[in-house]
Amino acid sequence: MEEKTNLMDLTLEELQERFASMGAEKFRAKQIFQWVHKGIKDFEQMTNISKEFRNKLEKSFYIGRLEIGNKLVSKIDGTTKYIFQLKDGNLVESVLMQYLHGYTACISSQVGCRMGCRFCASTGIGFVRNLSSGEMLDQIISIQNDTGNRIGNVVIMGIGEPFDNYDNVVKFLRLVNHPVGINIGYRHISVSTCGLVPDIIRFSKENMPVTLSISLHAPNDEIRQQIMPVNKKYSIDKIIEACKIYTEVTRRRITFEYAMISGVNDSAENASELGHRIKGMLSHVNLIPINDVEGADFKKSSRQTIEKFKSILERYGIEATVRRELGSDINAACGQLRRSIINKAEESSS
Ligand code: SAH
């Protein structure tokens, strides 16, 4: 028998095509698209669709909702961490953060990650598979339905390297931005990459005015190679060149993410080197006190060191901000909760 298709994975145009081949009226596609993006779990909930057509739908499609496997709410700032279980039992995580301007969801793009950054908790869990566009979208829809609050901003900074799952991520961006769906503006979305150069250039041509964040984390190849193996493939010079092409094509400012690691990349000299490299670019630097990760002995830089680093960058005319730490009591950073759950499961099975 033919495998059923997840309705969440289809664009409106794809639905229209499928329905045309089923002999259904064209307007049905929009109705169904609207229902699944509202977050319904069952075909029965499609109250404006006849039972006959619902039965027909059910033969070829399913509504791929994620299940909330676990949820932790920070007592400090209300940040909420979700563990979602996918249809095949795999787990991913998402984080909901509240800012003055509304709610932001941080979502995962893959089950695990192949990039191997040494400071990142997702590294320890290996790579399992890519998420489909619908699985990315449903992280947002499920959180909205769970909390009853509209999510206004999305960052793809959870588990995974978005550009290692390029096609599904781009399709996800189209789905999430769709006016008939949840309609989150591109300007309210950030995509973060560890610097896959060909994809940065490819992405510049997608005509999607999202914010592109580059996880730079080092001022030179020597340091970057120690903490990010991907740098062996794409050097800092190549990344910066790609970023310049990106900003020229899109006229969009790039964000450089820079995790501050004590004694590794946080000296005054490191700041000057970085400043020298990126001065004059249409960019902004986000300094992140590194989060402790089990098994990696990196320590975050002191507040004072971070402030000094920032002021040196400013001398080069570079705008820099220090990221607020949210959800520190619930392992809200980067793959940490999923990892601790998997560890516990392994402990209890051994
Ligand atoms: N793979 C993508 C997106 C996922 S990680 C990327 O590399 O950009 C999201 C951000 O969190 C990246 O900037 C990543 O480098 C950073 N990050 C990972 N582990 C971290 C840690 N322990 N402390 C602070 N930031 C971390």
Residues whose N, C-alpha, C, O or C-beta is under 5 A from the ligand:
A	BS01	SAH	F119 C120 A121 I156 M157 G158 G160 E161 P162 S192 T193 C194 S215 E257 A259 I288 P289 I290 N291 V293 C334
